[in-house]
Structures are given as C-alpha cells and as structure tokens.
Amino acid sequence: MTSPDLPAELKAALNARLEGLSRNDAASRASVISQTYRDGGGSGTIKTETDALAYALARMPATYAAVVASLNALTEMRPDFAPKSLLDVGAGPGTASWAAAEVFPSLRDFTLLDANDALRTLALDLTRKSGRLRGLTYELGQARVFVAHADSADLVVASYMIGEIGDAERAALADAMWDRTNDTLLVIEPGTPAGYARIISLRARLIAAGAHVAAPCPHDGACPLVAPDWCHFSQRLQRSRAHKQIKGADAPFEDERFAYVVLTRAPMTARPSRVLAQPDVGKVEISAKLCTPDGVAIARVPRRAKADYARARRWRWGDAV
Ligand SMILES: C[S@@+](CC[C@H](N)C(=O)[O-])C[C@H]1O[C@@H](n2cnc3c(N)ncnc32)[C@H](O)[C@@H]1O
C-alpha cells in the first residue's frame, strides 16, 4: 500500500517554491480559494502564480491522499495491473500524476491536461527535477476538446474535476474519457452528497456503455444506498508546518472525505464486500456496515467467534473484506 502522504520529492519542490513567499499572502489567497469551493465555485479564482501555489499548499496533500487511497483500492483488487500510460484530466498542479507515479512504477508516459495556465505552470515547475515526471506532456485547453483527440491511455484519471463543469459537458466528458481508456478509469470527487451524486451518475452511464466496477462497489448494479445516505470514504493525512500555516490550523493531521469509482474494461472476478463506515467495536460484538454483492448489510461478529472477531477488529472504513 502506498502512503497517503506527499512523496519527499514533491514536498521538497513545494518547499522550494515557498522561499520568498509571504505565508500571510498565501494563507489569505488559500482562504479565498477554499471559500469559493465551499460556495460551489470552481478553480476560476486561481489566476496568479501565488494563487496556484496557495491552492497546491492548501489542497494538494488532501487530494493526493484521496487519489492514493483510491489507487490502493484498485491495486488491492487488481494486483497485476501495470499501466504504462496515464491521462490526467483537469490535472491542476499535477496531483493525480504524482500519486499514480508513486503507486505504479510501470508508468512511463504521463499526459496532463488543464484549462488553467497558472496551475499548469506550477505543475511543470514542481516536476522539473522529478526523476519520474520530468518530461511529461502538459496540454493547456478544454478537457472535452482535448480528450476527444488525445491518445488513449492505460489509466485515465479525473481527480476533483468533474464538479467544475455543467451536467451536459460532464456526460460528454465521461463518454470521451471512457473512449480514451485502454484499461481503467478513476474518477474522484469530494465526499459530499453532491460529489457522490456525480460519481453515481457517471458510473451508471459508463456501466451502460460496457464498463465494470473494480472499486469501491462489489457489483455493477445500481447503488443500494438510499438518501440521505451516500457512499464516501475518509483518508487521514499528516499536515506539514507549511500546510498548517496556510490553513490556519493547529491539528497535525486532517481527514479528507472523498467519493470515487474505478471502472475497468474487463469484468472483476473477485468481488469482496466494502466497509461503508468505521465499524462499531462493542464488548459483545463488532458491527460493520458493508456493501455486499447482494446489497447493504450489517455484519455482526460476536466476540465468541474468536478468529472472525480478531479479523473484524482490523476492518477499517473503506476496506475490501
Ligand atoms: C479542484 S482542481 C483539481 C486539480 C487536481 N486534479 C487535483 O486533484 O488536485 C480542478 C481542476 O480542473 C480544471 N478544470 C475545470 N474545468 C476544466 C475544463 N473544462 N477543462 C480543463 N480543465 C478544467 C481546473 O482548472 C482545475 O485545475
């Protein structure tokens, strides 16, 4: 399993960019950008070099952690998957490409795309000294236009991106990304009901087009959760000093909530259940909410079933069991 914390090379590149930057300026830009996101806006407020860096310092550790968690879930289901090419759609500062490079040593060709020039410039700067990512291709333009003409890739990723475009554009982009996917498509969104709704609708659309779910669902059927419930996961990550300063936060860690789907061309053979919330460990039993191939179920594992109980004690929210 790959660590959810930023790799040393990326941390060093971000720290180098911090030299000479006013932390107060960066913190106030980061707070404007975050507020825009909370109000339902997108990354349109990221216009300058300082904005791009503020965004990367504030959000990259968390979106990186969510991408790694999703890719870890994929590799657990498909340990032999060894993609050679990556297409990172709405790549921003390059977060998903860094994560995929860490998880898949097999990756050779990295193509990134974004409409935001400030984020593209930052991504190119952060990867300048990277052994793996130096030499990547980073296109500037509208996702749907570019993806329609891009070379197909073994792994296509859209991380925290599809929420920034309208419904019709999103449906067309989903089709285009799937069309360019040789093997696997990963789409990640914030772990809110709205983020989940976007994932579920893309999932249904692409299953109808022939896709299969590798994670998190143990089936290709409709999601059995009923509103106000929604499927999402949580990844803990450590906060660096700069990260804490930018966010004006004291806690040494944060928990990123995210929703995701991994779609593959080939059907899955093994379909373990997925833990949908942190299990409740009681004196008499452990109870865990699971998504199973037959729907949502509460598993109750009594303490007297020693071996099962010991196994269930290790279950964590998001695990395949
Ligand atoms: C929230 S950021 C996520 C960046 C990165 N994928 C990550 O996980 O950190 C969303 C990105 O999508 C890009 N984006 C939004 N709409 C786009 C479009 N129509 N075409 C290309 N990029 C777009 C934005 O410029 C921004 O960089």
The ligand as an SDF file (V2000), in Angstrom:
LIG
                    3D

 27 29  0  0  0  0  0  0  0  0999 V2000
  -10.1740   21.1630   -7.9200 C   0  0  0  0  0  0  0  0  0  0  0  0
   -8.9900   21.2140   -9.1900 S   0  0  0  0  0  0  0  0  0  0  0  0
   -8.2980   19.5940   -9.0530 C   0  0  0  0  0  0  0  0  0  0  0  0
   -6.9070   19.5260   -9.5510 C   0  0  0  0  0  0  0  0  0  0  0  0
   -6.2250   18.1660   -9.4490 C   0  0  0  0  0  0  0  0  0  0  0  0
   -6.8450   17.1840  -10.3160 N   0  0  0  0  0  0  0  0  0  0  0  0
   -6.2340   17.6830   -8.0210 C   0  0  0  0  0  0  0  0  0  0  0  0
   -6.8210   16.6410   -7.7430 O   0  0  0  0  0  0  0  0  0  0  0  0
   -5.6190   18.3240   -7.1650 O   0  0  0  0  0  0  0  0  0  0  0  0
   -9.9560   21.0990  -10.6600 C   0  0  0  0  0  0  0  0  0  0  0  0
   -9.1540   21.2920  -11.9110 C   0  0  0  0  0  0  0  0  0  0  0  0
   -9.9670   21.0560  -13.0470 O   0  0  0  0  0  0  0  0  0  0  0  0
   -9.6330   22.0200  -14.0430 C   0  0  0  0  0  0  0  0  0  0  0  0
  -10.7760   22.1850  -14.9470 N   0  0  0  0  0  0  0  0  0  0  0  0
  -12.0380   22.5320  -14.6390 C   0  0  0  0  0  0  0  0  0  0  0  0
  -12.8030   22.5570  -15.7450 N   0  0  0  0  0  0  0  0  0  0  0  0
  -11.9920   22.2410  -16.7890 C   0  0  0  0  0  0  0  0  0  0  0  0
  -12.2030   22.0990  -18.1850 C   0  0  0  0  0  0  0  0  0  0  0  0
  -13.4030   22.2810  -18.7470 N   0  0  0  0  0  0  0  0  0  0  0  0
  -11.1560   21.7450  -18.9550 N   0  0  0  0  0  0  0  0  0  0  0  0
   -9.9380   21.5310  -18.4010 C   0  0  0  0  0  0  0  0  0  0  0  0
   -9.6790   21.6470  -17.0760 N   0  0  0  0  0  0  0  0  0  0  0  0
  -10.6970   22.0060  -16.2790 C   0  0  0  0  0  0  0  0  0  0  0  0
   -9.3630   23.2750  -13.2370 C   0  0  0  0  0  0  0  0  0  0  0  0
   -8.6370   24.2370  -13.9780 O   0  0  0  0  0  0  0  0  0  0  0  0
   -8.6020   22.7070  -12.0520 C   0  0  0  0  0  0  0  0  0  0  0  0
   -7.2340   22.6480  -12.2730 O   0  0  0  0  0  0  0  0  0  0  0  0
  1  2  1  0
  2  3  1  0
  2 10  1  0
  3  4  1  0
  4  5  1  0
  5  6  1  0
  5  7  1  0
  7  8  2  0
  7  9  1  0
 10 11  1  0
 11 12  1  0
 11 26  1  0
 12 13  1  0
 13 14  1  0
 13 24  1  0
 14 15  1  0
 14 23  1  0
 15 16  2  0
 16 17  1  0
 17 18  1  0
 17 23  2  0
 18 19  1  0
 18 20  2  0
 20 21  1  0
 21 22  2  0
 22 23  1  0
 24 25  1  0
 24 26  1  0
 26 27  1  0
M  CHG  2   2   1   9  -1
M  END
$$$$
